[in-house]
Amino acid sequence: MSLDSLNINKDWTLFLDRDGVINQKRDNDYVKTIEEFIFLDGVIDAVKLFNSIFQRTVVVTNQQGIGKGIMTERNLEEIHGYMLDELKKENAIIDAAYFAPQLKAENSIYRKPNVGMGAKAKRDYPTINFSKSVLIGDSESDIEFGINLGMKTIFLQNGRNIDTKADFVFNELKDVAKELKK
């Protein structure tokens, strides 16, 4: 099965994880400041391309660094503001960024793989149809989130060789964009 077989058009929504998909993931740490937020290669161009294909693009990200007290929601709002502004400067638009600050141990409905962030996006954008949505993530909890909502799923390996339940596997976000551009 190829991405072409999905027949993606402007009725579709794209859900993106953040760390390891849009920006560099920090090993055993969290992105706590704007200075620590570094876009991955090709992401801005990929988001621009996605904007021409999908109806909307949203970010869904677990951020338990808040729950651990390592950072605050205000820190995260600044980081997301920076991310959205830098993308917008290049005409690359992310419509919304949702986050779950809870600790993994809390098993919050909002924390992936649970579906709370997806439900929140659907409340904000009632035209979202999960069967016409794609989730791109770099962890199995991202993929399970997409599966739990009935989305098509794309796993980003980022140079790792990991078994996944995802529908599609690519190395990086820019590789997904190249495939969709064909």
Disulfide bonds with the S-S distance in Angstrom:
none
